[in-house]
């Protein structure tokens, strides 16, 4: 997915602290339609909560949010902590809202709300709070007494409270929808003037369990692998329709096993970030139901952490991020899901193209064999051959099971997406050269990619009578209604380069300047201003990208804030395959341009004009991600910066700023790793100011780290993309008149 800077309704449901994921049997949909709360990713307090008390009643809060409990829990490593003192004439309320990741299906088909509760000192049922519900449409219910649905809670014992959704009575003008619960609102109950504490965990909406629930099978093939400060645990998946969680247990030395976390069904990997580089631990895994019917423990697996060199850390990051594309593929198509957790059937074209480049790196680094890589790529290309295409271009999103278009971003964005198609072709063209000598199957892959490449009618997307620029979208029902002209500085340079390079439906080289640069339409592509002592050659007020409001019919253009270059993904999406070394037009050398943008990004965080917590020389990377309030194209301007850092931003700039990027990588892993590292490497984003950590992994953000680290180390993907004769011919047409030399190829020394 190109970051169209589409302001989407960011969905997001609960992810697990310290956990990470892997798959054969997918269960994202079941998980998202059952689990309301399982763990807090944020330490100290739960980000998706809010509370308030009116005197004389009191409610314990941390920064206005519910604290978390880390010593006692059902779903490790934490639970919610509700502490109050209800007094006459006072009141309090605590909201717990659903973490709605993007593309989450907000529909709970179950009949009951289930809450595990524990009162450390015990509590009478009559003294429990009241509870109201609010749905996704903000319709709500009258509060009911939780105590009517449970007995007195004995001290220190966990009790599962069952409340039928049918018991909640609508109190809003429009009827409350019980299957679209989005917020739990705990309210003061009995004003007894006695301090109380109740811990809550593993909140689900599901039907009654089977009358004769069977014990799940024991997980098999448990393996543990130690890295510098974390240990990765994996196992074979368990097949059981009642499976709710895997439970991971750890012991050190001759100690006893204790639960350290859980993992959801469909995910058979866990990351234990210990923070200790000299530790040996033994693990075992169980499978259990939501009623805590638990299997026998697996056979144990032992591993040790150990100090690692910078080079080993780079490989560790590449391997972990590569796993996203290898393990989170949609099984029918082999394509990459938009995000994880996410919608099981939505596959993303651009993320899949990036994933193809990650697979090249995985094969070259030995994470997988060449044979495995080719088999996956043959599956992907076979799917693409039969998937919906419009004038040779694929949609942004496809249904991985059918190959049909999915209009995820709205009614008009339901056809061809030329930018996403160019990202896919970027990956495929690199793979075409890398695997072409791998015997008959490598040649078959080469031929398939060639046919797909030749089938894209780039010329069709020159939509206006002037035919001087490419346009992003075309719909068989709505034509060029969105009318998004592709003009830089942004991520779409690769779209023009491939369109000019096309052997069958190419556009004139002059469109590079009339379209991409925007000469003649009032855009100011060249910049030349100095930021923090760094000259930015291009990327000023260029007109930016489209912003489409989800659910509206409006698409408009925005400028790149104060002209500091824009989000960092501008420096990698087009340049994961296309090597910017020596590429110069009348405005700039593009390696220098990308380096300047990355340096300005870091310098902005060092100067930290808004005083955000954590920002500094080793804590930087502003780029487009889902932040605390949804999708934002973060960049180094006060208007588009709320304290959210994306590790992919700094780390994917490795070829341009190797020392600064390595410092960020080390800081993220060694200093923040407990909260930002998972089995797919670094989490999507974090915000120390707001104590927020992303619960999703995005297909757009892991591959740039894999690929750009590799381009820094060896130039692998650059070298193979640039080998394509059509690309070499295009470079001569577009760039050589400006620089008088060849742009294709470079040595490893030049990369460094």
C-alpha positions in Angstrom: 0.0 0.0 0.0 1.5 3.3 -0.8 0.9 5.7 1.9 -1.7 7.7 0.1 -1.9 9.6 3.3 -5.4 8.3 3.4 -6.9 9.4 6.7 -8.4 6.1 7.6 -10.6 5.2 10.5 -7.8 3.4 12.4 -9.1 0.2 13.7 -7.0 -1.8 16.2 -7.8 -4.6 18.8 -5.8 -6.0 21.6 -2.3 -7.2 21.0 -0.1 -8.8 23.6 2.7 -7.4 25.6 6.0 -8.9 24.7 4.3 -11.2 22.3 4.7 -11.9 18.7 3.2 -14.3 16.2 3.2 -17.1 13.5 0.6 -19.0 11.7 -0.7 -22.0 9.8 -4.2 -21.9 11.1 -5.3 -18.3 11.0 -7.6 -17.0 13.7 -7.5 -13.3 13.5 -11.2 -13.0 12.8 -12.2 -15.3 15.7 -9.8 -13.5 18.0 -11.1 -10.0 17.0 -14.7 -11.1 17.4 -14.2 -12.6 20.9 -11.6 -10.7 22.8 -12.3 -7.3 24.3 -9.3 -7.1 26.6 -6.4 -9.5 27.1 -3.3 -7.4 27.9 -1.9 -3.9 28.0 1.0 -3.1 25.8 1.7 0.0 27.8 3.5 -0.3 31.1 1.9 1.2 34.3 -1.5 2.0 32.8 -3.8 0.9 30.0 -3.8 3.4 27.1 -7.4 2.6 26.0 -9.0 3.5 29.3 -10.2 6.7 31.0 -11.5 7.5 34.4 -12.8 10.3 36.6 -14.1 10.7 40.1 -16.1 13.3 41.8 -15.5 14.0 45.5 -15.8 12.6 48.0 -15.6 9.4 46.0 -12.1 8.4 44.7 -10.8 6.3 41.9 -7.1 5.3 41.5 -5.8 6.5 38.1 -2.4 7.0 36.5 -2.4 9.9 34.0 -6.1 9.6 33.9 -6.1 5.9 33.0 -6.6 2.6 34.7 -3.4 1.1 36.3 -2.3 -2.4 35.4 -1.4 -5.2 37.7 1.6 -7.4 36.8 1.8 -9.9 39.7 -1.6 -11.5 39.3 -3.3 -12.2 36.0 -5.2 -14.7 33.9 -3.7 -13.6 30.5 -0.1 -12.7 31.3 1.7 -10.6 31.8 -0.8 -8.1 33.2 -4.4 -7.4 34.2 -6.4 -4.2 34.8 -6.5 -2.8 38.4 -9.7 -1.1 39.5 -9.4 0.6 43.0 -12.2 2.9 44.3 -13.8 4.3 47.4 -17.6 5.0 46.8 -19.1 7.6 49.1 -22.5 9.3 49.3 -22.9 12.4 47.2 -19.8 11.3 45.2 -19.3 9.3 42.1 -16.8 7.8 39.7 -16.6 6.1 36.3 -14.0 4.1 34.4 -14.2 3.6 30.7 -12.5 0.7 29.0 -12.7 1.0 25.2 -11.9 -1.5 22.5 -8.5 -1.3 20.8 -9.7 -1.1 17.2 -6.9 -2.0 14.9 -7.3 -1.2 11.2 -9.6 -3.5 9.3 -10.9 -5.1 12.5 -14.4 -6.5 12.2 -16.2 -4.9 15.0 -18.9 -7.5 15.6 -19.1 -9.8 18.5 -21.5 -12.7 17.7 -21.4 -14.2 21.2 -24.3 -13.9 23.7 -22.4 -13.2 26.9 -19.9 -10.7 28.3 -17.3 -12.7 30.4 -14.9 -11.0 32.8 -12.4 -12.7 35.0 -12.3 -10.9 38.4 -10.1 -11.1 41.5 -10.5 -9.1 44.7 -7.2 -9.3 46.7 -9.0 -8.6 50.0 -12.3 -10.1 48.9 -15.5 -8.2 48.2 -19.3 -8.8 48.6 -21.2 -9.1 45.4 -23.4 -6.1 46.4 -20.3 -3.9 46.6 -19.2 -4.5 43.1 -19.6 -1.6 40.6 -22.3 -1.1 38.0 -21.6 -1.6 34.4 -23.0 0.1 31.2 -22.1 -0.6 27.6 -21.7 1.7 24.6 -21.7 0.4 21.0 -19.7 1.5 17.9 -22.5 4.0 17.1 -22.2 5.6 20.6 -25.6 4.2 21.6 -25.6 3.0 25.3 -27.3 1.1 28.0 -28.5 1.7 31.6 -25.9 0.6 34.1 -26.7 -2.8 35.7 -25.3 -4.2 38.9 -22.4 -6.6 38.3 -23.1 -8.2 41.7 -26.4 -9.5 40.4 -24.5 -11.9 38.2 -21.9 -13.3 40.6 -21.4 -14.4 44.2 -19.2 -12.8 46.7 -15.5 -12.8 45.6 -13.3 -14.7 48.0 -9.9 -13.1 48.8 -7.3 -13.7 46.1 -9.3 -16.0 43.9 -10.1 -15.5 40.2 -13.8 -15.8 39.3 -15.3 -15.7 35.8 -18.4 -13.4 35.8 -20.9 -14.1 33.1 -23.4 -11.3 32.1 -25.8 -12.0 29.2 -25.8 -9.2 26.7 -29.6 -9.4 26.7 -29.6 -8.2 30.3 -28.4 -4.7 29.2 -31.3 -2.3 28.5 -30.9 0.4 25.9 -30.9 4.0 27.3 -30.1 6.0 24.2 -32.4 7.5 21.6 -31.3 4.9 19.1 -31.3 1.3 20.1 -28.1 -0.1 21.6 -26.5 -2.8 19.3 -25.2 -5.5 21.7 -23.0 -7.2 19.1 -21.1 -4.0 18.4 -19.8 -3.3 21.9 -17.0 -0.7 21.8 -16.8 0.6 25.4 -17.3 -0.8 28.9 -18.2 1.8 31.5 -17.8 0.9 35.1 -19.8 3.1 37.4 -20.0 3.7 41.2 -22.3 1.3 42.8 -22.9 0.9 46.6 -21.7 4.0 48.5 -20.4 2.0 51.4 -17.4 4.2 52.2 -15.0 1.3 52.1 -11.9 1.2 49.8 -12.1 -1.7 47.4 -9.8 -3.3 44.7 -10.8 -5.6 41.9 -8.5 -6.9 39.2 -10.0 -7.7 35.8 -8.6 -9.8 32.9 -9.3 -11.7 29.8 -12.6 -9.9 29.0 -14.4 -11.7 26.2 -17.8 -11.8 24.4 -18.7 -15.3 23.5 -21.3 -18.0 23.9 -21.5 -20.5 26.8 -18.8 -23.1 26.7 -19.7 -26.7 25.6 -21.3 -28.8 28.3 -18.5 -31.3 28.1 -15.4 -29.3 27.2 -12.4 -31.4 26.3 -8.8 -30.7 27.3 -6.9 -29.2 24.4 -4.0 -31.2 22.9 -0.5 -30.4 24.1 1.6 -28.2 21.8 4.5 -30.1 20.2 7.9 -29.2 18.7 8.7 -26.4 21.1 12.0 -24.6 20.2 13.8 -21.7 21.9 16.4 -19.5 20.3 18.4 -16.9 22.2 19.5 -13.5 20.9 21.1 -10.7 22.7 18.3 -9.6 25.0 15.4 -11.8 24.0 14.5 -15.4 23.5 12.2 -16.5 20.7 9.9 -19.5 21.4 8.0 -21.4 18.7 5.8 -24.5 18.5 3.6 -26.4 16.2 0.0 -25.2 16.1 -2.8 -27.0 18.0 -6.0 -27.8 16.3 -9.0 -27.3 18.6 -12.1 -25.2 18.0 -12.3 -24.2 21.7 -8.7 -23.1 21.9 -8.5 -19.6 23.4 -4.8 -19.1 24.2 -1.4 -20.6 24.4 0.2 -20.1 27.8 4.0 -19.7 27.9 5.9 -20.7 31.0 9.5 -20.0 31.9 11.9 -21.1 34.6 15.5 -20.0 35.3 18.0 -22.5 36.6 16.5 -24.9 39.1 13.6 -22.7 39.8 9.9 -23.4 39.1 8.0 -22.6 36.0 5.7 -19.6 36.0 3.5 -18.1 33.4 5.0 -15.1 31.6 2.5 -14.5 28.8 -0.1 -15.8 26.4 -0.5 -16.1 22.7 -3.6 -16.2 20.6 -4.8 -19.0 18.4 -3.3 -19.1 14.9 0.0 -17.7 16.3 2.6 -20.2 17.3 5.5 -18.0 18.3 6.3 -15.9 21.4 9.0 -13.4 22.2 10.4 -13.2 25.7 12.3 -10.0 26.0 14.4 -10.5 29.1 16.6 -7.4 28.8 19.5 -9.6 30.0 22.4 -10.5 27.7 23.7 -13.3 30.0 20.6 -15.5 30.8 19.6 -19.1 30.4 15.9 -20.0 30.6 13.7 -23.0 30.0 10.3 -22.8 28.4 7.2 -24.9 28.0 3.9 -24.1 26.4 0.3 -25.2 27.1 -3.0 -24.8 25.2 -6.1 -23.7 27.1 -9.7 -22.7 26.6 -11.3 -19.5 27.9 -12.6 -21.4 30.9 -9.0 -22.3 31.7 -9.2 -25.9 30.7 -5.5 -26.4 30.1 -3.5 -29.0 28.3 -0.5 -30.8 29.8 2.7 -28.8 29.3 4.9 -29.3 26.3 8.4 -30.8 26.4 10.8 -28.1 27.7 13.1 -26.1 25.5 16.2 -24.2 26.7 18.1 -21.2 25.3 20.5 -18.5 26.4 20.9 -14.9 25.5 24.4 -13.6 24.6 26.1 -10.3 23.5 25.9 -9.6 19.8 27.9 -7.4 17.5 26.4 -4.7 15.4 26.5 -6.9 12.3 24.7 -9.7 14.2 22.1 -7.2 15.4 21.4 -6.2 11.8 20.9 -9.8 10.8 18.6 -10.3 13.8 16.4 -7.4 12.8 16.3 -8.6 9.2 15.4 -12.1 10.2 12.6 -11.0 12.5 11.1 -8.6 10.1 11.3 -11.0 7.2 9.2 -13.5 9.2 6.2 -11.3 8.8 6.1 -12.0 5.1 7.0 -15.6 5.4 4.6 -16.5 8.2 1.8 -14.0 7.8 1.1 -14.7 4.2 -2.5 -15.4 3.2 -2.3 -19.1 2.6 -4.2 -19.3 -0.7 -2.4 -16.5 -2.5 0.9 -16.3 -0.7 0.3 -12.5 -0.6 1.0 -10.3 2.4 -1.8 -9.2 4.7 -2.2 -5.5 5.3 -1.5 -5.9 9.0 -1.4 -8.4 11.9 -3.6 -8.7 13.8 -5.9 -7.8 10.9 -8.6 -9.1 8.5 -7.7 -12.6 7.4 -8.7 -12.2 3.8 -7.4 -8.7 2.9 -4.1 -8.8 1.1 -2.3 -5.6 0.1 -0.6 -5.1 -3.2 2.2 -2.8 -2.2 3.0 -4.6 1.0 3.2 -7.8 -1.0 5.6 -6.2 -3.5 7.8 -5.2 -0.6 7.4 -8.7 0.8 8.8 -10.1 -2.5 11.9 -8.0 -1.9 12.1 -9.3 1.7 11.9 -12.8 0.4 14.9 -12.1 -1.9 16.9 -11.1 1.1 15.6 -14.1 3.1 16.8 -16.4 0.4 20.2 -14.7 0.1 20.8 -14.6 3.9 19.8 -18.3 4.3 16.6 -17.6 6.3 14.9 -19.8 3.8 16.2 -21.8 0.8 16.1 -20.7 -2.8 13.6 -23.5 -3.5 11.3 -22.3 -0.7 11.5 -18.7 -2.0 10.7 -19.7 -5.6 7.8 -21.9 -4.6 6.3 -18.9 -2.7 6.9 -16.5 -5.6 5.3 -19.0 -8.0 2.2 -19.1 -5.8 2.1 -15.3 -5.7 2.6 -14.8 -9.4 0.0 -17.5 -10.2 -2.5 -15.6 -8.0 -1.7 -12.3 -9.7 -2.2 -13.8 -13.1 -5.8 -14.6 -12.2 -6.6 -11.8 -9.8 -8.7 -8.7 -10.8 -6.7 -6.3 -13.1 -7.8 -3.2 -14.8 -5.7 -2.1 -17.8 -3.1 -4.4 -16.4 -3.0 -2.7 -12.9 -4.1 -4.4 -9.8 -6.3 -2.9 -7.0 -4.8 -1.7 -3.8 -6.5 -4.6 -1.9 -7.6 -8.0 -3.0 -9.5 -10.9 -1.4 -6.8 -13.4 -0.9 -9.2 -16.3 -1.3 -10.9 -15.2 -4.5 -8.5 -12.6 -6.1 -11.4 -10.1 -6.4 -11.0 -6.4 -5.6 -11.9 -5.1 -2.1 -12.8 -1.4 -1.8 -11.3 -1.0 1.7 -10.9 2.8 1.3 -14.3 3.6 0.0 -16.7 3.3 -2.9 -14.6 5.1 -5.5 -11.3 3.4 -4.7 -12.5 0.1 -6.1 -10.4 -0.5 -9.2 -6.8 -0.1 -10.4 -4.2 1.4 -8.1 -1.2 2.3 -10.3 1.1 3.2 -7.4 0.5 -0.1 -5.5 1.0 -1.9 -8.8 4.4 -0.2 -9.3 5.4 -1.3 -5.8 4.5 -4.9 -6.7 6.4 -4.6 -10.0 9.4 -3.2 -8.1 9.6 -6.4 -6.1 8.8 -8.7 -9.0 11.5 -7.1 -11.3 14.1 -7.6 -8.6 13.0 -11.2 -8.2 13.0 -11.8 -11.9 16.8 -11.1 -12.1 17.7 -12.7 -8.7 16.1 -16.1 -9.4 16.5 -16.3 -13.1 19.4 -18.8 -13.0 17.7 -21.1 -10.5 17.0 -23.9 -13.0 13.6 -24.5 -14.7 11.5 -23.1 -11.9 13.6 -20.0 -11.8 13.1 -19.6 -15.5 9.3 -20.2 -15.1 9.3 -17.5 -12.5 11.2 -15.2 -14.8 8.7 -15.8 -17.6 5.7 -15.2 -15.4 7.0 -12.0 -14.1 7.9 -10.8 -17.6 4.3 -11.5 -18.7 2.8 -9.6 -15.7 5.3 -6.7 -16.4 4.4 -6.5 -20.0 0.6 -6.5 -19.2 0.5 -3.2 -17.3 -0.9 -0.5 -19.5 0.8 2.5 -17.9 -0.2 4.8 -20.8 -3.9 4.3 -19.9 -3.3 6.2 -16.7 -2.4 9.5 -18.5 -5.9 10.5 -17.9 -6.2 14.1 -19.1 -6.3 15.5 -22.7 -2.8 16.9 -22.1 -1.5 13.4 -21.3 1.4 14.9 -19.4 1.1 13.0 -16.1 0.0 9.7 -14.6 -3.1 9.4 -12.3 -3.3 7.1 -9.3 -6.7 5.4 -9.6 -9.1 4.1 -12.2 -12.4 2.4 -11.5 -14.5 0.5 -14.0 -17.6 2.1 -12.5 -16.3 5.6 -11.7 -13.4 6.1 -14.1 -10.9 8.7 -13.0 -13.3 10.2 -10.4 -10.6 10.4 -7.7 -8.4 12.4 -10.1 -5.2 12.1 -8.1 -2.4 13.3 -10.3 0.9 11.7 -9.3 3.3 14.6 -8.6 6.3 14.5 -6.3 8.2 14.9 -3.9 6.6 11.8 -2.4 6.7 8.0 -2.8 5.6 7.7 -6.5 8.8 8.3 -8.3 9.1 4.6 -9.0 5.7 4.7 -10.8 7.0 7.1 -13.4 10.3 5.2 -13.8 8.6 1.9 -14.4 6.0 3.5 -16.7 8.8 5.0 -18.8 10.7 1.7 -18.7 7.7 -0.4 -19.8 8.5 -2.5 -22.9 4.9 -2.6 -24.1 2.9 0.4 -22.8 5.5 3.0 -21.9 5.0 6.7 -21.5 7.3 9.4 -22.8 10.4 10.2 -20.8 9.3 13.9 -20.7 6.5 12.9 -18.4 9.1 12.6 -15.7 9.3 16.4 -15.6 5.8 17.3 -16.6 4.2 14.7 -14.3 6.5 13.7 -11.5 8.2 17.0 -11.1 5.1 19.0 -12.0 6.7 21.5 -14.2 4.1 23.9 -15.6 1.4 23.4 -13.0 2.7 25.7 -10.3 4.4 23.1 -8.1 7.7 24.0 -6.5 9.6 20.8 -6.7 13.0 22.3 -6.0 13.7 23.5 -2.5 17.2 24.4 -1.5 16.3 25.7 1.9 18.5 24.8 4.9 17.1 23.0 8.0 19.3 22.6 11.0 22.3 23.3 8.8 21.3 20.7 6.2 20.3 21.7 2.7 17.2 20.0 1.3 17.6 19.9 -2.5 13.9 19.0 -3.3 10.8 18.3 -1.4 9.4 21.7 -0.5 5.8 22.7 -1.1 5.3 20.1 -3.8 1.6 19.6 -3.6 2.0 16.3 -1.7 -0.3 13.3 -1.9 -3.9 12.7 -1.9 -5.9 12.8 1.3 -9.1 10.8 1.1 -11.5 11.1 4.0 -12.9 7.6 4.6 -16.7 7.6 4.2 -16.7 10.8 2.2 -16.4 11.7 -1.5 -13.6 14.2 -1.1 -10.1 13.7 -2.2 -7.8 16.7 -2.1 -4.1 17.6 -2.2 -2.0 18.7 0.7 1.4 20.3 0.9 4.3 18.8 2.9 3.9 21.0 6.0 6.8 23.4 6.3 8.7 21.7 3.5 11.2 19.6 5.5 10.9 16.8 3.1 7.9 14.8 4.3 7.7 11.4 5.9 10.7 9.2 5.7 9.0 6.5 3.6 9.6 8.9 0.7 13.3 7.8 0.9 12.6 4.0 0.7 9.4 3.0 -1.1 10.7 4.1 -4.5 14.3 3.2 -3.6 14.0 -0.3 -2.2 14.7 -1.6 -5.7 15.8 1.5 -7.6 19.3 2.4 -6.6 19.7 6.2 -6.1 23.5 6.2 -6.3 24.5 8.5 -9.1 20.9 9.2 -10.1 20.8 12.9 -10.9 18.2 15.1 -12.7 18.2 18.9 -13.1 17.4 19.3 -9.4 19.4 16.9 -7.3 21.4 13.7 -6.9 18.8 11.4 -5.3 21.2 9.6 -2.9 22.1 13.0 -1.5 18.4 14.1 -1.5 17.4 11.0 0.6 20.4 11.4 2.9 19.5 15.1 3.5 15.9 14.2 4.3 16.9 11.5 6.8 19.5 13.8 8.4 16.8 16.6 8.8 14.4 14.1 10.3 17.0 13.1 12.9 18.1 16.7 13.5 14.5 17.8 14.1 14.2 15.1 16.8 17.4 16.2 18.4 16.2 19.8 18.5 12.7 18.5 19.6 10.8 21.8 19.2 7.8 20.5 21.0 9.6 18.8 23.9 8.4 15.3 23.3 9.6 12.6 25.7 12.4 10.5 24.4 13.3 12.4 21.2 17.0 12.6 20.5 20.0 11.5 18.3 19.1 7.9 18.8 15.3 8.2 19.1 14.0 9.5 15.7 12.1 8.3 12.7 9.0 10.3 11.7 7.1 8.6 8.9 3.5 7.6 8.1 2.1 5.0 10.6 -1.0 4.3 12.7 -0.4 6.4 15.8 -2.3 6.8 19.1 -5.2 8.5 17.2 -5.1 6.6 13.9 -3.2 7.0 10.7 -1.0 10.1 10.4 1.7 11.0 7.9 4.2 12.0 10.6 7.0 14.3 9.4 9.4 16.8 11.1 6.9 19.6 11.4 4.9 20.7 14.4 1.7 20.2 12.6 2.4 16.5 11.8 4.3 15.4 14.9 2.6 14.3 18.2 5.6 12.4 19.7 5.1 9.2 17.7 8.2 7.4 16.4 8.3 4.6 13.9 11.4 2.4 14.1 11.0 1.6 10.3 11.7 5.3 9.6 15.2 5.5 11.2 16.2 1.9 10.4 15.2 2.0 6.8 17.4 5.1 6.3 20.4 2.9 7.0 22.0 3.4 3.6 21.9 7.1 4.0 22.7 7.6 7.7 24.3 4.4 8.8 25.7 5.6 12.1 22.5 7.5 13.1 20.3 4.6 12.0 22.5 2.0 13.9 22.3 4.2 17.0 18.5 4.2 16.7 18.4 0.5 16.2 20.5 -0.2 19.3 18.4 2.3 21.4 15.1 0.8 20.3 16.3 -2.8 21.0 18.4 -2.4 24.1 16.7 0.5 25.9 13.0 0.2 24.7 12.9 -3.4 23.6 10.6 -4.7 26.4 7.8 -2.6 24.9 8.8 -2.2 21.2 10.3 -5.6 20.2 8.3 -8.6 19.0 8.7 -11.7 16.9 8.4 -9.6 13.7 11.1 -7.3 15.0 10.2 -3.7 15.9 6.6 -2.8 16.5 5.0 -0.4 14.1 5.3 2.7 16.3 5.4 4.0 19.8 4.8 7.3 21.7 6.6 7.7 24.9 4.9 11.0 25.6 1.5 9.2 25.7 2.8 5.9 27.0 1.4 4.2 23.8 2.8 1.3 21.8 1.4 -0.1 18.6 -0.3 -3.4 18.8 -0.1 -4.2 15.1 2.6 -5.1 12.6 2.1 -3.6 9.2 3.2 -5.1 5.9 4.4 -1.8 4.6 6.8 -1.2 7.4 8.7 -4.4 8.1 10.1 -5.0 4.6 11.8 -1.6 4.2 13.9 -2.5 7.2 14.8 -5.9 5.8 15.6 -4.5 2.3 17.3 -1.2 3.1 19.5 -2.8 5.7 20.5 -5.3 3.0 21.1 -2.6 0.4 23.4 -0.9 3.0 25.2 -4.2 3.6 25.5 -5.5 0.1 23.4 -3.6 -2.4 21.6 -6.9 -3.1 18.1 -5.7 -4.1 19.4 -2.5 -5.7 21.8 -4.6 -7.9 19.1 -7.0 -9.0 16.4 -4.5 -9.8 18.9 -2.4 -11.8 20.0 -5.4 -13.8 16.7 -5.4 -15.7 17.5 -4.1 -19.2 14.3 -2.1 -19.4 15.4 -0.2 -16.2 18.9 0.4 -17.6 17.4 1.8 -20.8 15.0 4.0 -18.8 18.0 5.4 -16.8 19.7 6.4 -20.0 16.6 8.2 -21.3 15.7 10.1 -18.1 18.9 10.7 -16.2 22.0 10.3 -18.3 21.3 13.6 -20.2 21.6 15.3 -16.8 24.6 13.5 -15.4 26.6 12.2 -18.4 27.2 8.8 -17.0 25.7 5.4 -16.1 23.6 5.1 -13.1 23.3 1.3 -13.0 25.3 -0.7 -10.5 27.6 0.2 -7.6 30.1 -1.5 -5.4 29.6 -2.6 -1.8 32.1 0.0 -0.8 30.0 2.7 -2.5 27.0 1.6 -0.5 28.8 2.0 2.7 
